[in-house]
Structures are given as C-alpha cells and as structure tokens.
C-alpha cells in the first residue's frame, strides 16, 4: 500500500497520462461545441448530436485509463467533460415534472408493419391523451385505427400516413407541405375548453447510417426547413408540434423548428425520454414541442406494437 501511495505522490503523476488528458479535453470540446463539428463528411456533426447523451459513457472509460496510468493530469482534465455533460443534461437527470395541466397530448409512430393495431389502439386509448397524433398509418391498417379510436376520439383527420385524433372539435385542418411529394404533415385548430390550440402533426423523412455515405439525412433536413417555415407563419399564439421528427433536440438540422419552439420533455420531463428503438431506446427522435403554452409534465408510454415508444405531455394553456 505504501508503495502504491508512493507512486501517486511521485512527481511523475503530472507528466504521465498526457494522451488520456488530451482525449478528455477533446471530449469536453465535443460537448461544449457540438454544433461546430462539421457535417461536411458524412454528417458527422448531426450523428454525434443524435446520440450526444451517450457520450457521457466515455467519461468512466477515461477515468479508468487515468487510474491505470496513475496520472493526476488526466484525472484533472476529466473535470472538463463532466462539467460539459452536466451542463447539457443535468436538468434532465434531475427531472422537472409538475402536476396538473389543461390538455394532455401524445404522439406515436405506430409502424406501417404493425402486427397488432388493435392492441396499439387499446394502449393509446387508455393513455388519457386528449389529442393524439399518429404517424406511419398505412392504408392497410387505417381502418383499424379509425374504428378503434372513434369512441374515445370523436374528432379525427387522416392525411396521407399522418393522423390527428381529438376529444375536442377540430377546424381548419389542412395538409402542411414538407416537400416530400406526398402528405406527411398536417395542421389543425383544436377547440379545447381553455381556448384554441394550433396543433401540428408531422413525420419527417427517415435517416440512415451507412458505411460509405455516413449519416444520410439530406431529405430529413430539407423537410425540417419546410416545417420550420410553416410554423413561423403560424398566426395562432398557442402551438403544439407532435410527431416523429427523426432527430433529437440537439441536432442542428432541426434548428428551423427548435429555434422557435421548446421541448416539453426538456422543460418538464423526468429523464431523457428516449423513444427509439422501442426494444432498447437510445434516442428521443419523437418530439412534443410547444410555443405559447406551458409544459407541466412529459413522459414515455409503454411499448404499443411499434419500434417507437409513444410519448405524452401535459400542458397548461
């Protein structure tokens, strides 16, 4: 034991471990300035931002490396990525859910190949949501959702593969063009007991991680810009966006939307609220965003027959 203490007290502890120390500094910079990591090569920046919370797992790896090298320099450098990670995600770990709320909203990518739409309907109907958005509603299963949800949600509209179901009357329902060539977004005015609420439901294009081309997200990025423009022209003072955006709040590609709206999960959720993939959620690519209303709580629902988890939020108008 005395020999071990002697090694840690030797002057060399500040000279050893320069490599893990440099890696720790680079990790901190990747957290602090994630938006500056270039997308020129394989959309590397957006890929890093999609799984940004998981970058924290590198900290214990570097900690063990620093211990093995008996390096005080490396241990001191580890403070930087820890501070950066806590600054980004510490609020989510602490949780911010409150009680109450006037309206509960939910969204779910039900999966076009869903083998149990009836089970999905039962689960969603029992969620307590007042307004429900569904994405990836295939022609073959549209009737199952429309009939199954009719009693709980007397007002609904399905445009393309995206639908909106509501316990309250809806007017001014129309397609929102997100430049995909077929309908994947809609907008409606929901008449709640507390007043009008503009609700958008959207399903942005999928992204892929491929060996040769990297993180392919060009079509998703273009649709995000189109959706952002539509929301910027919205005249209603209270707006909610529900949908599968195939991107996280940290992803710069969603900036046309996130610059105008805030995440219900980020404002009032407990934990990260990862929604995909359902078997082992690693990213929150399904979003509830708000403007002009106050999120009170946000949560993830149990799996309901899809590769995505449903998410919900309670808001005060």
N, C-alpha and C positions, 0 to 999 in steps of 0.2 A: 504493500500500500504506500509506504514511504517513497519507494522507487517511482511509483506512478505519479505521486504528487510532485516529485522532483522533476519529472518530465514536463508537467504542466507549468511549473514555475521557472523553467529554463528560459533564457532569452529567445530561444528559437521558436517559441509558440507564436510570436508575432511575425516571424519570417516564413513559417510553414503555411501550407494551405492557401497559397495565393490563387490557385485555379478555382477552387470552390468559392472563394471570396468574390472573384470576378463574375462567376456564374450567378451568385446571389445578387450582385449589383445589376447584372443584365436582366434577371427575372424581375427585380423591382422596377426597372425602366419599362419592361414589357407590360407591367401592371399600370404604372403611372401614365404612360403614353401609348396605351394600346391603340388609340385612334391614329397614331402616326406610323404604325407598322404598315409598310406599303402593301397594296393589293396587286401591284403590277405582276407579281409572279404567283400564279395560282390562287389569287385572292387570299393570300396567307393571312392578311390582317383580319379579314372577316371570319376566317376559320378559327383563329386564335380567340376572337371575341365571342364566338358562338359557345366555346367551352371554357371561357375565362375563369369561372369559379374553380374549375378543376385544376387550374394552375397552382392553387394553393397546396396540392399534394406534393409538389416539388420541394416545398419547404422542409418537411421532415426528412426527405432524402438528402438534402443538403446538410441538414443538422447531423445526420449520421456520418456523412462524409467528413464534416468538420471535426467530429469527435475522433474518428479514425485517424485523421491527420494531426490530432491534438493541436488544432490551430485556433488561437484566440481571435486572429484576424477574420477567419471565416465565420466564426460564431458572431462576432460583432457585425459583420456585413449582413447576416441573416435578419437583423432588425429591420432593414430596409424593405424587403419583400413582405415581411409580416405586417408592417405598418401600411404598406400599399394595399394589401389584400383586405385588411380590416377596414380601411377607408372606403373600399369599394363595396364590400359585402357584410361588414359588421352589423349594419342595421337589419339585414335580413336574418342573420343568425339570432339576433335579439328578439325579433318579432315585433309587430306593431298592430296586431288585430284589435279592433274595438268591438263594441256591441251595437246593436240597432241597425238602422238603415231603412230607407223608404222602399227601395226596389232591389231585388236580387236578380242578377244577370248571370248567364252561364254560356259557355261555348264548347263545342265538341266536334272534332274531326271524326266522323263515325266510321270511316274507312269504306271505300267503294266495294270492297270484297267482304264486308261484314257478314259472318255466317249466322249471326243471331240478332237480327234487327229488332225482334220482339223483346229480347232481353235488354237491349240497349234502350228501347222505348220505356220499359218499366223502370230502369235505373234513372233515366233522365227525368221522367215524370215525378219520381219520388225525391228529386233533388231540392224541391222547394223554389226553383227559379221562377221568376215572374216573366222574364224574357229569355228566350233560348235561341242561340244560333247554332246551326248545324252546317258542317262542310263535308264535301265529298259524298253527297247524297246521289247515288246512281239511279238511273231510270228504273232499273230492276227492283230497287228497294224503296223508291219514293213513296209508293202506296202504303207500305208498312209503316213508315214514319208519319205520314199524313193521317192515316186512320188511327194509329196507336196514340198519337198525341192530341187528337181532336178534342177529347173530353176535357183534358187539363188545359189546353191552349186553344180556345175557340177562334183566335185570330192568327192567321199564318199566311206566309207567301214564300213560294219556292221559285227561284230564278236560276236556271241552269242547275248547278250542283250545290248551290248555297241557299239555305232557307232560314227564315226567321219565324219563330213561334212566340205568341204573346198572350198573356191573360187579359191584356188591355187592348182596346181598339187601336188599329194602325191606319194611318193615312199617308198619302204622298209616298207610296212605295215605288221605288224605281231602281233600275239597274245602275250600277256605277261602273264606268268603263275603266278597267285597269290594264288595257292594251294587251289582252291575251288572245283576242279573236273569238272568244266565247264567254258567256256570263260566268263570273266567279266572284262577284261582289254586288251588294245591294244596300240601299239606304231607305229608312222608314222613319216616320214620326210616330212615336208611341205615346198614347194619351194616358198617362198614369194619374192616379188620384192627386198627386202633388204637382201636376202640370206636364207640359210636353217635354219629350226627350227624343233627340235625334239619335237613332241607332244605326250604325254601320256594321254589316257582316261581310267578311272577306276571307278569301283563301288565295294567298299569293302562291306563285309557282314554286315547285319543289327545288331543292338544291342537291347537289351530288358531290361526293369526294371521290375523285378518280385519280389513278396513279399518274397518268400522262398530263391531264389538264388541270389537276389540283381541285380547288373548291369552285365548282361551276355554279354561279349564281347570277349570271347576267340578266336572265329573264325576270327573276325574282326582284332584282334591283330596279329594273325598269318599271315593273308593276308597283313597287313601293313608291316610286316617284309619282306615278299617276294617282295612286290612292292619296298620297300626301297633298297633291294639288286639289283633289276633290274635297278633302276635309278643310283645306284652307279657304275654300269658297263657301263653306257651310255658314249659313246665317243664324242658325239656332245657337243659343248661348250655352245649352247643356247637351253634350255629345258623349256617346259611348261607342267604342270600336270593339267588336268581338270577332275573333277568328284565328285561323291557323295562318300565321304570317311567315312561317318557315324562317324565322330569325329571332334572335334574342334582343332585349332592350339595349345591350351593349354593342350590337352590330351596327356599325356606321351606315350600312346600306339602308337601314330603316330610319335614318335621320330625318327624311322628309316627313315622317309620321311622328317619331318620338320627339322632335323639336317642338311640336305643337301640343302633345298630349303626354300624360304621365301614366305609369303602370299602376294598376290597382294593387298588384302583388308587391311592388316596390314600396308603395305608400302604406299599405295596411295588411300585408301578408305575414304569415309565420313561416320562416324558412325560405328556401329557394323556389319552391313550387314547380319543380321540373315536371314537364308533361310528356316528354318523348325520349325514347320509346317506352311504351307502357310497361314492358317486362322489366326494364331497368332504366328508369328515367335519368337522362343525363343533361338535358337542356330544356329550357322553357321556350318553345317555339310557338306555343299557343298563347295568345295575349288577350287581356282585357285592359284597354286604355281609356282614359277619361279626360274630359275637359269641361270645366264649369260645374262639376259635381264633386262631392267628397267621398272617397272610398272609406268605408268603415271596417271592412274585413275582406280577406281574399283567401281562397283555399283550393286545393286539388281534390277532386272526387275520385271514388274508386273506379277501377278499370270497368269499361262498359262495352266490351266486344270489339275494341279497336286497338290499333297500335299507338294511339294517343290516349292520354288521360283527359277527361273533362275537367274544366276549371270553372270556378264561380267567384262572384264577388258581390258584396252588399254595398250599396251606395246611398248617400243622402242627397236629395235634390234641393 
